Amino acid sequence: MNQHEDTILALIAGYVDTLGFIALFGLFTAHVTGNFVLIGAEVAGVGQGVLLKLLAFPSFIVGIAMSSVIFKFLERHHAAQAASALYLLQAALLTSFLVTGMLATPITDVSAAMVLICGVLGTMAMGVQNARGRLLQVTGLPNTVMTGNVTQVVLDVVELIHRGTQGDHGQKVSGRLKSTLAAMGGFAVGAMAGALAFVQVSFVAVALPVAVLLFLAWKRRAAT
């Protein structure tokens, strides 16, 4: 399930990140450090929404902190529910992101209170997803930012050309390459789907990743 989860979560990250970028004046909700570049551009007078981008960092941190507190509490008292709880938390935050986005629509003022709240909730939700792998201490791939995965793909391809696919090492590298490519493909598909869905149905499009997260939470709960 681990590899499939990585691919699904990468798809969600690409979907939500692109949707937020289109809807909220170029805000990155998953690739939150990308907002540094946008803030720099806006300081130079190019772009808009510096406050929205600045709020992304504390809200991302709050999402991570909430995940850690909830996970550690459940790990002590209800260990079997800890993993599914993170999916439920992210689903709840994305639902709030959906609702505030609908209330803020049409979005024309980047400094409007509801727009800022919407951005904060979206970034918090993706902070939860970023924290998940570290809290669960799983050996999966990064699923919210693809830069490291692109690097790993190139290294693995060169390694396979150099040493081949035979033996335990070759099989390990080959398996990792397939998993990494699947995550990258999921992110790319999610990005395109998020853009198209937002253009068609606005923030209602967020209902799809919410439904997927609820399914993942149910699967995790059923497996315990």
FENCOR-V866840 format. One record per residue. N is the residue number from 1. RES is the residue in one small letter. PHI is phi as a letter, one per 20 degrees, with the letter a starting at -180 (NA if undefined). Layout:
N_RES_PHI + N_RES_PHI
//
This chain:
1_m_NA + 2_n_g + 3_q_f + 4_h_f + 5_e_f + 6_d_g + 7_t_f + 8_i_f + 9_l_f + 10_a_f + 11_l_f + 12_i_f + 13_a_f + 14_g_f + 15_y_f + 16_v_f + 17_d_f + 18_t_f + 19_l_g + 20_g_f + 21_f_f + 22_i_f + 23_a_f + 24_l_c + 25_f_l + 26_g_n + 27_l_f + 28_f_e + 29_t_e + 30_a_e + 31_h_e + 32_v_f + 33_t_f + 34_g_f + 35_n_f + 36_f_g + 37_v_f + 38_l_f + 39_i_f + 40_g_g + 41_a_f + 42_e_f + 43_v_f + 44_a_e + 45_g_n + 46_v_d + 47_g_n + 48_q_b + 49_g_n + 50_v_f + 51_l_f + 52_l_g + 53_k_f + 54_l_f + 55_l_f + 56_a_f + 57_f_f + 58_p_f + 59_s_f + 60_f_f + 61_i_f + 62_v_f + 63_g_g + 64_i_f + 65_a_f + 66_m_g + 67_s_g + 68_s_f + 69_v_f + 70_i_f + 71_f_f + 72_k_f + 73_f_f + 74_l_f + 75_e_f + 76_r_f + 77_h_d + 78_h_b + 79_a_g + 80_a_f + 81_q_e + 82_a_f + 83_a_f + 84_s_f + 85_a_f + 86_l_f + 87_y_f + 88_l_f + 89_l_f + 90_q_f + 91_a_f + 92_a_f + 93_l_f + 94_l_f + 95_t_f + 96_s_f + 97_f_g + 98_l_f + 99_v_f + 100_t_f + 101_g_f + 102_m_f + 103_l_f + 104_a_e + 105_t_f + 106_p_f + 107_i_e + 108_t_c + 109_d_d + 110_v_f + 111_s_d + 112_a_f + 113_a_g + 114_m_f + 115_v_f + 116_l_f + 117_i_f + 118_c_g + 119_g_f + 120_v_f + 121_l_f + 122_g_f + 123_t_f + 124_m_g + 125_a_g + 126_m_f + 127_g_f + 128_v_f + 129_q_f + 130_n_f + 131_a_f + 132_r_g + 133_g_f + 134_r_f + 135_l_f + 136_l_f + 137_q_l + 138_v_e + 139_t_e + 140_g_f + 141_l_e + 142_p_g + 143_n_c + 144_t_d + 145_v_c + 146_m_e + 147_t_g + 148_g_f + 149_n_f + 150_v_f + 151_t_g + 152_q_f + 153_v_f + 154_v_f + 155_l_f + 156_d_f + 157_v_f + 158_v_f + 159_e_f + 160_l_f + 161_i_f + 162_h_f + 163_r_d + 164_g_n + 165_t_d + 166_q_f + 167_g_n + 168_d_f + 169_h_f + 170_g_f + 171_q_f + 172_k_f + 173_v_f + 174_s_f + 175_g_f + 176_r_f + 177_l_f + 178_k_f + 179_s_f + 180_t_f + 181_l_f + 182_a_f + 183_a_f + 184_m_f + 185_g_f + 186_g_f + 187_f_f + 188_a_f + 189_v_f + 190_g_f + 191_a_f + 192_m_f + 193_a_f + 194_g_f + 195_a_f + 196_l_f + 197_a_f + 198_f_f + 199_v_f + 200_q_e + 201_v_c + 202_s_l + 203_f_f + 204_v_g + 205_a_f + 206_v_f + 207_a_f + 208_l_f + 209_p_f + 210_v_f + 211_a_f + 212_v_f + 213_l_f + 214_l_f + 215_f_f + 216_l_f + 217_a_f + 218_w_f + 219_k_f + 220_r_f + 221_r_f + 222_a_f + 223_a_f + 224_t_e
//
